[in-house]
Amino acid sequence: MSRGRIALRDFAIAAGVAAILLVTGLSGQRSATSLDLLGPALLAAGGLALAARRRAPVPVLAVTGLCAVGYQAAGFDVPAVAYLFAVYAAVRAGHRAVTVAVSVAVLAALPLAALASGLHDTGEAFAQARGALEVAWLIAAGAAGEALRQAERRADEAERTREETARHRADEERLHIARELHDSLTHQISIIKVQAEVAVHVARKRGEPVPEALLAIQEAGREATRELRATLEALRDDSTTPPRGLDHVPELVERARSIGLDATLTIEGERHDVPAAVDRTVYRIVQESLTNIARHADAATASVRIDCRPDRLAIRIDDDGKATPHTAPAPGVGLLGMRERVTALGGRLRAEPRGEGGFTVQADLPVEQTT
């Protein structure tokens, strides 16, 4: 439940208690010396003070206790209903010792206030019975608050235990994935990188021109090695993050140009710090989009536009490839991965052919500003 709804509910309860106290006080027994204005004012104040019982349980406890004693002294014979609510709230918040001390003072003051106003002059037995009933109600209110506090504490402990168990399982899974990636990919990527570097070296040694595709393979192998190493470190240690983000997007665009794609990059708005997860996602979206364009789009140009807003990052990648609305490609693993990343951050992703031809990828990522 939101804070606004909780505050509204608390105020409604406080207003309801105040109304009950006023109706009971004005229609019930009053002493001949009752003060016409002071009593109703204290009745209303005692009830309305409950609106702040979550934020300030101890001050509300004191205010409702003083109001109960006050309207008894003013000649209004009304049970201390608001004070019982305050006792419940204070004990639930963990202020047991303070609640006991204030309650002892209130129980001692109530009979004196009633006697001073002329109420309850029917005998000692009646006063004792009334006092016992008041103590019983106070104990019941305190016990209810303590029971709920203990239940909430146990629920919090259970939630922490579940989180720790889930975190432990996630750590084990990360290590397992890291081992699998290391065993299955590192060796193959290393072979590709070494063979490409040897081919480039031999071509240069012979004085032959080095094909652009071979240079692109060489650079892609180096980049894949760096990213795989960073990913393995991140999987082994959750506090380590892959060092690729918004600052490295120009390198992706430059690499796309090196393989013959006329790629442009436009960054608008004022750059500001963004969460690491958002930073990585921006990089991955641009990387995957440019890779798809190079592999599948048969495009000559591509444009990358990043709009930095105070609370959001908007990314758009367009190409002039062969995709049309009537020949929409089936989403592959790359697009599904992008969508999962964006959705996990609470953002939106749109990936579809453009009406004028080509393909567009648009992502909108929320940025939570830290203070």
N, C-alpha and C positions, 0 to 999 in steps of 0.2 A: 504494500500500500504506500502511496506517495506521501511525502511530508504534508502537503497541502490538505489531503483528505484526512490524514490523522489529526491535524490541527483543527479542521472543521468538525470532526467527530468529537474531539475533546471539548470544544466550545459548546457543541450541542448538549453533551452530557452535563456540563457545568450549568448551562442555562436551564436545563430540565431540573436539576437538583435545586437551583435557586428558586425556581417557580414552585416546587413542592414545599420548600421551607416557608416561602411567603404565604402560600395558601394555608398551610398547616398553622403557621403562627397567627395569621389574621383571623382564622376561623376557630381556633382552639382556645384553650384556657389561658387567661392573662391575669396578672395581679392588678389590684386596684391602682397601684402606683406605676403601671407600665408607661413607658415613654413612647408616644405615638410615632415619632420619626426615627429615633435611634434604633429601636428594635428591628423594624423592617429593613433599615439600611444594613444592619449587621447580618441579618438573614440573607439578603441578596449578595452582600460581599463575600460571605462564607461560601455560598454556592458558586459564584462566578470565579472565585480564586482557583477552583479546580481546573480551569482551562490551562493553567500553567503547571500542572502536577508532574508532567513528564520532564519538562525543562528544569524545574526548580522544586523538587519534592519536599525538601526540608523547609524552605520558606513557606510553601503552601501549607505544610503541616502546622507551622506556628500560627499562620494567619487564620486558618479555619478553627484552630483551638481557641485563639483569642476571641474570634467572633462567637463561638459557642458559649464561652463564658460571658461574653458581653451581652448577648441577647437574653441569656438566663437572668443576668443582673438587671436587665431592662424590663423584666417581667413577662417574657415570652417563654412559655413552657413547650419547647420544641426539641425533639431528639437531635443529637449532634450528628446528623446524617453526613454532612459534608466532611466532618472530621474523620469519620470512618473511611470514606473514600481516600482521604489524604493519608491515613495510616496504611491502607493497602498499597498506595503508590510508593510511599517512602520505604516500606519493607521490601517491596518488589525491586526497588532501586538499590537495596543493600544497606540502608541506613537503619539497622535494627536497634543499635544502642541509643541513637538519638531519638528514635520513635518511642522507645520505652521511657526515656527520661521525660520527654514532652508529655506523654500520655499520663504518667504519674502526676505531673503538675496539673494537667487539665482535670483529672479525676478528683484531685484534692480541691480544685477551685470551683468546680461545678456546684457541689452542695452549698458551699459558702455563698455563691452568687444567687442560688435559688432561695436560700434563707433570707438574704439581704433584700430580695425583692418581694418577699412575702409568699413565695410559692412553696408547696410541699410542707405546710405546717400541720399536716394531719397526724404526725407521730413518728417516733423513731423507727418502728418496724417498717413503715412504708419507705422511709429514706434508705434503710439498709437493703430492702428488696430492689429498689431502683438502682442503687449503687452496684449491686451484684449483677443486675442485668446489663448495665453499662460496661462493666468489666468483661462480661461474656461477649458482648458485641465487639469490643476492642480486640479481644483475643482472636475472635473469629476472623476479623478483618486482617489482622497481622498474620494469622496462619495462612489465609488465602494468598496474601502477597508473597510470603516465604515459599509456599508450594509452587507458585508460578515461577518465582525466581530460580528455584532449584530445577524445575522442568526446562526452563530456557537454558540454564547452564549445562544440563545434560545434553540438550539438543546441540548446543554449540560444540561441546566435546565430541559428540558423535559426528558432526559435520567435519571437524578438524581431522578426526581419525579417517573418515572417508577420503578427504583431500590428501592426507599423507599416503594412504594406500594407493590412490590413483597416481600420485606423483611418483611413488616408488615403481609402480608398474610402467609408467611412462619412461622413467630412467632406464629400466631394463630393456624396454622396447627400443629406445634410442641406441643403446649399446649394441643390441642385436642388429639393427639396421646399419649402424656404422661398420660392424664387422662384415656384413653382407656386401655393402658398397665397396669396402676396401678389397675384399676378395674377388669380387666380380668385375669391377670397373677399373681399379687403379692400374692393374697390369696391362689391360688392353689399351687404355689411353696412353700409357707410357710408351708402348710399342708404336702407336700411331705417331706420337710426338717425335720419337727418336727417328723413325723412318722418314718422316717429313724433313727433319733437320738434316739428315744425311743426304737426302735427295737435293736439298737446296745447296748444301756444301759442295756436293759433287758438281752440280751444274755451274756454280760460280767458279770452281777450280778449273773447269774446262773452258771457261769463258763464254758459256752459253747463257742466253736470257732465261731467267727463272720465271715460269708461268705464275700469273697472279693467283690462280687457283691453288697452286702448291704453297705459295706464301700465306694464303688465307688458311689452309689446312694447318700449317706450322703455327700460326698465331692462335687458331682455334684450339689446337692441342695444348699450348701453353696456358691459355685462359681456362680450359676445362680442368687442367691439373690444379691451377690455383683455386678454382671454385670448389673442386672436389675436396681438396685439402681443408679449405675453410668450412665446408659443409660437414666433413667428418669431425672437425674440432667442435663445431656447434652441437653435433649429435652427442659427442662424448661429454661435453660440458655445456649445460643449458645456459650458463652465464656468458658464453662466448657467442658472438653473432657474426655471421659472414660479412666481411668488409665490403659489401657491394650495396650501393644505394643510389639516391638521386644524383649525387656528385659524380657518379661513374656512368651516367646515361650518355654524356657526350662520347665516351669511348665506344659505346655500342653503335652510335650513329656513324662514327668514323670507321669502325670496322665494316659496317654495311656498305659504306662508300668504297672501301678497298676491294670489294668483290663486284663492283660495277653498278651498284644501286645508287641512284641519285637521291640520297636521303638528306633531309633537313631537320633541324631541331629548333624549336621556339619555346622559350620559357618566359611566361608572363607573370606579373604580380611580384610581390615582395617575398623573397625566400626567408623562411623561418624554420626553427627546429621542429622536427616531426618525430613521432614515436618510431623506434627502430623497425617495428613490424611494418609500418606504412612505408618507410624508406626502402626496405627490402622489396616490398610488393611492387612499388613503382618500377624499380629496376627490373624485376622479373617480368612484369607486363610488357615493358618495352623490349626486353630481350626476346621473349617468346614471340611477340608480334613481328619483329624484324626477322627472326629466324623463319617464321611461317611465310613471310613475304618472299624471302630469298629462296625457299625450297619449293613453294607451291603456287605462288600467285602469278608468276610470269609477268612481273611488274617492272616498269622502268624507273618509277619515282615512288618515294614514300616520304611522308611528313609526320613528325612527332611534335605534338604540342602539349605542354604541361602548364596548367594554370594554377598558380599558387594563391590560394585565398586564405583569409584568416582562420577559417574553420574547416576548409576542405581542400583537397587536391584533385584536380580534374585532369585526366590524361586522355589524349586522343591520338590514335595512329591511323592514318589513311594511306591507301596505295591505289595505283591505277591499274591493277591487275585484271585478270579475265573473269573474276567473279561477277555475277549478275544476280538480281533478285530471283530469277527463274532457275538458276543453277547454284543455289546455296549449298556450300559443302557441309558434309556431316561434321559436327564438332569432334575434334580429336582430343587426345590426352592433354595436349598443351592448353587448349581453350578450357577444358574442364578444370584443369589445375588453376588457371587464372581465376575462373569463377569461384572456386572454393576459397582461394586466398582473399578475394575481394569480399565475398559474403561473410567470411570469418571476422573481418574487420568492420562489419556493419555497412559496407558500401554497396554500390550497384555496378554491374558490368553489362555492357551491350556490345555484342560482336555479331556483325551481319553484313551482307553485301550492300553497297551503296546504290542508290537509284541511278546515278550517272555512270555506274561501273566501278569496279574495284571493291575493296573491302575496308571496313572501318571497325576499330576497337575503341570503345569509350568506357572509361572507368571513373567513378566518382567515389573518393575515399574520404571519410570523415577524419578530422584531425582534432584530437582532444588537447586543448591547450593546458599546460601545467602552470601553476602559480607558485 
